[in-house]
Amino acid sequence: MELGSLKSTLIQGMGWLSVVIGLVCLAILNISLLSGYNLQIENKFSSWVFISSVLGVISLINKKSRTLGLWGLGISIFIGVFVMTIFVLGWTIVPFP
């Protein structure tokens, strides 16, 4: 196997991994909101979102995996914006718990 095709396959795999990790994090966030389970954002959840965004940025390098990178990066950014919005809205309702 040539080094170029191996690099392309590896970067494309990183793109798929970014999308899958992003979707799993989004599913965990939705399940925790629907079930009332108190999700600790600063635990491993935020590190998985960070890993997904880093893998998305890496997969933007290759032209074949660029769409996967954009999807993974978009999901990670959406989760970050959603968590920050919920935090701000919660802070306006009860500013000092």
C-alpha positions as CSV (number, residue, x, y, z in Angstrom):
1,M,0.0,0.0,0.0
2,E,1.4,3.4,-0.9
3,L,2.0,6.0,1.8
4,G,-0.3,8.5,0.1
5,S,-3.3,6.2,0.1
6,L,-2.5,5.1,3.7
7,K,-2.4,8.8,4.8
8,S,-5.7,9.4,2.9
9,T,-7.3,6.4,4.6
10,L,-6.1,7.4,8.0
11,I,-7.3,11.0,7.7
12,Q,-10.7,9.8,6.4
13,G,-10.9,7.5,9.4
14,M,-10.3,10.4,11.6
15,G,-13.1,12.3,9.9
16,W,-15.5,9.4,10.5
17,L,-14.4,9.1,14.1
18,S,-15.0,12.8,14.6
19,V,-18.6,12.5,13.3
20,V,-19.3,9.4,15.4
21,I,-17.9,10.9,18.6
22,G,-19.9,14.1,17.9
23,L,-23.1,12.1,17.4
24,V,-22.5,10.1,20.5
25,C,-21.9,13.2,22.6
26,L,-25.0,14.8,21.1
27,A,-27.0,11.7,22.0
28,I,-25.7,11.6,25.6
29,L,-26.6,15.3,25.9
30,N,-30.1,14.7,24.7
31,I,-30.6,11.6,26.8
32,S,-29.4,13.5,29.9
33,L,-31.7,16.4,29.2
34,L,-34.8,14.2,28.5
35,S,-34.2,11.9,31.5
36,G,-33.4,14.6,34.0
37,Y,-30.0,13.1,34.7
38,N,-27.5,15.7,35.9
39,L,-24.7,15.7,33.4
40,Q,-21.4,17.0,34.6
41,I,-20.1,19.1,31.7
42,E,-16.6,19.5,33.0
43,N,-16.0,15.8,33.3
44,K,-15.2,13.6,30.3
45,F,-18.0,15.0,28.2
46,S,-16.1,18.2,27.3
47,S,-12.9,16.3,26.6
48,W,-14.8,14.1,24.1
49,V,-16.2,17.1,22.4
50,F,-12.7,18.6,22.2
51,I,-11.3,15.4,20.7
52,S,-14.1,15.4,18.1
53,S,-13.3,19.0,17.1
54,V,-9.6,18.3,16.9
55,L,-10.2,15.3,14.7
56,G,-12.5,17.3,12.6
57,V,-9.9,20.0,12.0
58,I,-7.3,17.3,11.1
59,S,-9.6,15.7,8.6
60,L,-10.1,19.1,6.9
61,I,-6.6,18.7,5.4
62,N,-7.6,16.0,2.9
63,K,-10.0,16.9,0.1
64,K,-11.8,13.5,0.3
65,S,-12.5,13.8,4.0
66,R,-13.3,17.5,4.1
67,T,-17.1,16.9,4.3
68,L,-16.6,14.5,7.2
69,G,-14.4,17.1,8.9
70,L,-17.0,19.8,8.4
71,W,-19.7,17.6,9.8
72,G,-17.7,16.6,12.9
73,L,-16.6,20.2,13.5
74,G,-20.1,21.5,13.0
75,I,-21.5,19.0,15.5
76,S,-18.8,19.9,18.1
77,I,-19.4,23.6,17.6
78,F,-23.2,23.1,17.9
79,I,-22.7,21.2,21.2
80,G,-20.5,24.0,22.6
81,V,-22.9,26.8,21.6
82,F,-25.8,24.8,22.9
83,V,-24.2,24.2,26.3
84,M,-23.1,27.9,26.6
85,T,-26.6,29.0,25.7
86,I,-28.2,26.8,28.2
87,F,-25.7,28.0,30.8
88,V,-26.5,31.6,30.1
89,L,-30.3,31.0,30.2
90,G,-30.0,29.1,33.4
91,W,-27.8,31.8,34.9
92,T,-30.5,34.5,34.0
93,I,-33.2,32.5,35.7
94,V,-31.4,31.6,38.9
95,P,-28.2,33.8,39.2
96,F,-27.1,32.6,42.6
97,P,-27.9,29.0,43.4
